């Protein structure tokens, strides 16, 4: 399977040309961000039921295809299909192409514009006395204009558009990471619902077998109708839970099909339970890496850079603008002599304009741009804090859910033993049926809790991976090729 996250460079302009083009633009003051020295959740002492390693104990962050660590060829194929067919991801690609076009439009203002034209005129004039004259003239011309970017307004606009292009690229990576996480989570939920449905069917079979024993005992007069009604109630309760289990499984499959860009009809997966996948080990890395490896934070920083360029562009609008224009061409009364000697003309002009009074509009525009920059700066700082919190919560969830799953497995094992012993003692006449019924319900509930706890353990690892940047390498991706465009409208 081809890699999904690639280390790429911005190909909108060659690096050297881009540096030269934007070299005189606004200085970007990188915000000061305080990062924690280490993850607090990793400092917690080890506890019982941690024979299964906690994923966060390794130091290496997730790689670009971390989902392969679940060791499920079926899941690998589903992820690849989602990347190929997801409409959400295709929409993100289109947004990148729109941003790239906007960046090209902004950069075009840095270059001269050249227009050409050809015209033909035929005039008829009738004088008093009946005389008339007809004249024909042809003219070809070229007109060039160029705005001297003396104060950097055009370069700042180009820098802003370029930063927003990078922002859209990071947003595409965020969409891709979210898509992978949703596919994996929905796949795991489907397996969990399928496993719980199968457990419900086995429980119905078990309860019905015991009911048959009780019915035989009732016909023999060994027990009363009370025990029989209790077991029939237990059977009806298990049968009532089965439709809900089938509904959850089908809805989860439908949701997975939509993530893959498929119609839900006829869609299914082969795996039957969470035992068909393996809990991956995901490293948290160091906190400072999070600022680089999370594309949503890189997007927020790119938005901040764009806002900084906007401030500089608004400030430059308050200075004079200088325009150079030139026009040249040829005029002739005959088309075949249009470019002959003596028919050429040219003109060159330069102009400067300065707004003297605008009612405070230009100053207000700069104030508006500065206010937006400060707003984006605070949003960026808040996003960083939220990202650190996401990782801390995910690390804690991995540790605690792993612990909870260990206890859930132990609870189920003991409940199973108690249920089997209670059934044996009841057949021997040592205990009453109510004790068997209580043990049976405890075994069913603990089994359900164990399956749910296992799904929560998987989901915690997926959540940690997403919080760490989902295996993205932190490099600025390149805009997608034009072949990614949909068919023309």
Secondary structure, 3 states (H helix, E strand, C coil): CCCCCCCCCCCCCCHHHHHHHHCCCCCCCCCCCCCCCCCHHHHCCCCCCCCCCCHHHCCCECCCCHHHHHCCHHHHHHHHHHHHHCHHHHHHHHHHHHHHHHHHHHHHCCCCEEEEEEEEEEEEEECCCCCEEEEEEEEEEEEEEEEECCCCHHHHHHHHHHHHHHHHHHHHHHHHHHHHHHHHHHHHHHHHHHHHHHHHHHHHHHHHHHHHHHHHHHHCCCCCHHHHHHHHHHHHHHHHHHHHHHHHHHHHHHHHHHHCCCCCCCCCCCCCCHHHCCCCCCECCCHHHHHHHCHHHHHHHHHHHHHHHHHHHHHHCCCCEEEEEEEEEEEECCHHHCCCCCCEEEEEEEEEECCCCCCCHHHHHHHHHHHHHHHHHHHHHHHHHHHHHHHHHHHHHHHHHHHHHHHHHHHHHHHHHHHHHHHHHHHCCCCCHHHHHHHHHHHHHHHHHHHHHHHHHHHHHHHHHHHCCCCCCCCCCCCCCHHHCCCCC
